[in-house]
Amino acid sequence: MDQANSDQLTTLLLHEDAFYSFFRTYGHPQASCDVWGGMGLETYGADLALVKSLPVSHLWTVVGGDQWILTGIH
């Protein structure tokens, strides 16, 4: 792959059911809130500090009214 193409991002669009079939969610034992059935972390307080301490490659963020799932912290 040449340099020009290696800098481009590829968007993966999955239905929620496909997402859960492909990726294994994980409820962190130090989570301070019960969001997304215990699989989520909040964007404030102790949960935010925890999120910032984790490898970004292991994080997904649910955003928007349509609840898009994006890689990383947003």
N, C-alpha and C positions, 0 to 999 in steps of 0.2 A: 504494500500500500504506500502511495507516495505521501509526502508531507501535507499537501493540500487536502487530501481526503482524510488523513488521520486526525485532523482537528475538528471534523464535523461530528455532530451528535446524531445518533439514531434514536428516534422516538419509538417506543414499544407501546402499542395500545392494546390493552387486554380487558375483556369483560371481567367483572369482579370474581365470578366463579373460576375463570381461567387463571386469574392471579393466584387465588388460594390453592388451585391444583398444582401450580408451578412453583410457588414460593412457600416456604414454611415460616409461619409467623411465630414470634417468640415474645412471651410476656416476661419482661425483665423483673426480677425479684425485688429490685429497689424502687420500682415505680410507686409514686405517691398517690396517684389517682387511678380510678378504674374506668378507663376510656377504651372504646373498641373491644369490649368484652375482655378487658385485661391485657390486650395486646398492644395498646397504645401508650404514648407518653404525652404529657401536656407541654405547652410552649411557654411555661413560666415556672418559677420557683425551683424546687429540687429536681423536678423532671427535666427542665431545660438544662440544668447543670449536668445531669446524667447524660442527656442527648449529646451535649458538647464533648463529653469524655469518650464517646463511642466512635468506632471507625465509620466514617461517612459512607463507606461502601456497604455497610450493613443497615443503613437507614432508608426508610421510605416515608414520604410525607403525603397525607391526604389533604388536598386543597380544593377550594371552590365549592359552590352549591351542588355541582354535579359529582363531587367527590372524586376528582382525578387523583390517581396515585402516581407520585413522582419519586424518582430516586433522590436520596440525599436530604438535606435540611432546607426547608423553604419557609 
